[in-house]
Amino acid sequence: MNYIQICKNCGSDQVARLEWVNVNSGEPFSGDPGVYTEWCFGCEDQTKIVEEIDRGMNKYKC
């Protein structure tokens, strides 16, 4: 089954998640930084991203 990630507030699939990068190596940070930022370009605000199972039925996998 294919899942897409969407904004919990408005349902937009135009979402992004902050990825921590080591500034010295340019490599993604390995480990858990403990801080997560998720952004919706539809709401133009921070949000919570959820995975949607069926776009027509609005069933979510949280």
C-alpha positions as CSV (number, residue, x, y, z in Angstrom):
1,M,0.0,0.0,0.0
2,N,1.3,3.4,-0.9
3,Y,1.2,6.2,1.7
4,I,1.6,10.0,1.1
5,Q,2.5,12.5,3.8
6,I,0.1,15.3,4.3
7,C,-0.6,18.2,6.6
8,K,-2.9,17.3,9.5
9,N,-4.5,20.7,9.4
10,C,-5.4,21.3,5.8
11,G,-4.7,18.0,4.0
12,S,-2.1,19.5,1.6
13,D,0.7,17.3,0.3
14,Q,2.9,20.3,0.1
15,V,4.8,19.6,3.3
16,A,8.4,19.5,4.4
17,R,10.4,18.2,7.4
18,L,13.5,19.8,8.7
19,E,16.6,17.7,8.3
20,W,19.6,18.3,10.5
21,V,22.9,18.5,8.6
22,N,26.5,18.5,9.9
23,V,27.7,21.9,8.9
24,N,31.3,20.7,8.6
25,S,30.7,17.6,6.4
26,G,27.4,18.5,4.7
27,E,26.1,15.0,5.7
28,P,22.8,14.4,7.4
29,F,23.0,14.3,11.2
30,S,23.1,10.7,12.5
31,G,21.2,10.2,15.7
32,D,18.1,11.8,17.3
33,P,18.5,15.6,17.6
34,G,15.3,15.7,19.7
35,V,13.9,18.6,17.7
36,Y,11.6,18.2,14.7
37,T,10.1,20.9,12.6
38,E,7.4,20.2,10.1
39,W,6.1,22.9,7.7
40,C,3.1,23.1,5.4
41,F,3.3,25.4,2.4
42,G,-0.5,25.4,2.1
43,C,-1.0,26.7,5.6
44,E,2.3,28.6,5.6
45,D,2.8,27.5,9.2
46,Q,4.3,24.7,11.3
47,T,2.2,21.6,11.3
48,K,2.1,17.9,12.1
49,I,2.6,15.6,9.1
50,V,0.5,12.4,8.9
51,E,0.5,9.6,6.4
52,E,-2.7,9.3,4.4
53,I,-3.9,5.9,3.3
54,D,-6.7,6.8,0.9
55,R,-7.1,10.4,-0.3
56,G,-10.8,9.9,-1.1
57,M,-11.7,8.4,2.3
58,N,-9.5,10.6,4.5
59,K,-8.2,7.6,6.5
60,Y,-5.0,8.4,8.3
61,K,-2.2,6.3,9.6
62,C,-0.9,8.2,12.6
